[in-house]
Amino acid sequence: MAGAPLPLPMVQGTVRAGFPSPADDFAEKRHDLNDLLITHPAATFFWRVRGTSMHGAGVADGDILVVNRALDPVHGDIVVAEVDNDFTVKYLHRRAGRVKLVAADPTFPDIVPREGQVLTICGVVTAAIRKFR
């Protein structure tokens, strides 16, 4: 059951690592993370990452992905895909009518669907949420 929206202050501009001023001094408007991260609520879901194949794309083990099923996946998108009843998160590589899934870590092999194998794109990853503490 979802709680009430929790709008939090959004600081104007950007912050450099080590910027010491309190954020409240610069608060411009209050925002809810749902509004910032979710454009199609009925077609969006969260999925926790397990593994390291997308670490080079900034997606780490334990991150929570925001996955949007309403977006048409295009070449270069990070997607959640199902291949023979197994789910994975990879870059979508689509060229000349051929599709493959590519990890951000080159030590992981590409996933190229074989004859008769079913590959389904479940949604486009629009954000990754990482909790530090």
C-alpha positions as CSV (number, residue, x, y, z in Angstrom):
1,M,0.0,0.0,0.0
2,A,1.5,3.3,-1.0
3,G,1.7,6.2,1.4
4,A,1.0,9.8,0.7
5,P,3.4,11.7,-1.5
6,L,6.4,13.1,0.3
7,P,7.5,16.3,-1.4
8,L,11.1,17.2,-0.5
9,P,13.0,20.4,-1.3
10,M,14.9,20.5,-4.6
11,V,18.0,22.7,-4.5
12,Q,18.5,25.1,-7.4
13,G,21.7,24.4,-9.4
14,T,24.2,21.7,-8.9
15,V,26.5,20.8,-6.1
16,R,30.2,19.9,-6.1
17,A,31.6,17.2,-3.9
18,G,32.4,18.9,-0.6
19,F,30.0,21.8,-1.0
20,P,29.4,22.8,2.7
21,S,26.3,25.0,2.6
22,P,23.0,23.6,4.0
23,A,20.5,22.8,1.3
24,D,17.6,24.7,3.0
25,D,19.3,28.0,2.2
26,F,18.9,27.3,-1.5
27,A,15.6,25.4,-1.6
28,E,13.5,26.5,-4.6
29,K,10.6,24.1,-4.8
30,R,9.5,20.9,-3.2
31,H,9.5,17.7,-5.3
32,D,8.3,14.1,-4.9
33,L,10.7,11.5,-6.3
34,N,7.7,9.8,-8.0
35,D,7.2,13.0,-10.0
36,L,10.9,13.2,-10.9
37,L,11.4,9.6,-11.8
38,I,8.1,8.2,-13.1
39,T,6.4,9.5,-16.3
40,H,4.0,6.6,-16.8
41,P,2.8,5.4,-13.3
42,A,0.6,2.6,-14.6
43,A,3.4,1.2,-16.8
44,T,6.3,1.6,-14.4
45,F,7.7,-0.9,-11.9
46,F,10.8,-1.2,-9.7
47,W,13.3,-4.1,-9.9
48,R,16.3,-4.8,-7.7
49,V,19.5,-5.6,-9.5
50,R,21.6,-8.7,-8.7
51,G,25.0,-8.9,-10.3
52,T,27.7,-6.7,-11.7
53,S,27.4,-6.9,-15.5
54,M,26.1,-3.3,-15.8
55,H,28.4,-1.7,-13.3
56,G,30.2,0.3,-16.1
57,A,26.8,1.9,-16.8
58,G,26.4,3.0,-13.2
59,V,24.1,0.2,-12.3
60,A,25.4,-1.7,-9.3
61,D,24.5,-4.8,-7.4
62,G,21.6,-4.0,-5.1
63,D,20.4,-0.9,-7.0
64,I,16.7,-0.5,-7.6
65,L,15.8,0.1,-11.2
66,V,12.9,2.2,-12.4
67,V,11.6,0.4,-15.4
68,N,9.1,1.9,-17.8
69,R,7.0,-0.4,-20.1
70,A,5.4,2.5,-21.9
71,L,8.6,3.5,-23.7
72,D,9.6,2.0,-27.1
73,P,13.0,0.6,-26.6
74,V,15.7,2.0,-28.9
75,H,19.3,1.1,-29.7
76,G,21.5,2.0,-26.7
77,D,18.7,2.0,-24.1
78,I,19.3,0.0,-20.9
79,V,16.5,-2.5,-20.8
80,V,15.1,-5.3,-18.7
81,A,14.7,-8.3,-20.9
82,E,13.4,-11.9,-20.6
83,V,15.3,-14.6,-22.4
84,D,13.9,-18.1,-22.1
85,N,12.2,-17.3,-18.7
86,D,15.4,-15.6,-17.3
87,F,15.5,-11.9,-16.7
88,T,18.5,-9.7,-17.3
89,V,19.4,-6.0,-17.5
90,K,21.6,-5.0,-20.4
91,Y,22.1,-2.4,-23.2
92,L,19.8,-3.0,-26.2
93,H,21.8,-3.3,-29.4
94,R,19.6,-3.1,-32.4
95,R,21.1,-2.8,-35.9
96,A,20.1,-3.9,-39.4
97,G,17.2,-6.0,-38.0
98,R,19.4,-7.9,-35.6
99,V,19.0,-7.6,-31.8
100,K,21.5,-8.5,-29.0
101,L,21.8,-7.6,-25.4
102,V,25.2,-6.2,-24.3
103,A,26.6,-5.9,-20.8
104,A,28.5,-2.7,-19.7
105,D,31.3,-5.0,-18.5
106,P,33.1,-6.4,-21.5
107,T,34.0,-9.6,-19.6
108,F,30.4,-10.7,-19.9
109,P,29.3,-12.2,-23.2
110,D,26.7,-10.6,-25.4
111,I,23.3,-12.3,-25.4
112,V,22.3,-13.1,-29.0
113,P,19.0,-14.9,-29.5
114,R,19.4,-18.2,-31.2
115,E,16.9,-19.7,-33.6
116,G,13.7,-20.4,-31.7
117,Q,14.8,-18.6,-28.6
118,V,12.4,-16.0,-27.2
119,L,13.7,-12.6,-26.2
120,T,11.2,-10.1,-24.8
121,I,11.9,-6.5,-23.8
122,C,10.1,-6.0,-20.5
123,G,10.8,-2.3,-20.2
124,V,13.3,0.6,-20.5
125,V,15.4,1.4,-17.5
126,T,14.9,5.2,-16.8
127,A,16.7,5.5,-13.5
128,A,18.7,3.5,-10.9
129,I,18.3,4.2,-7.2
130,R,21.2,3.5,-4.9
131,K,20.9,3.5,-1.1
132,F,24.2,4.1,0.7
133,R,23.0,3.8,4.3
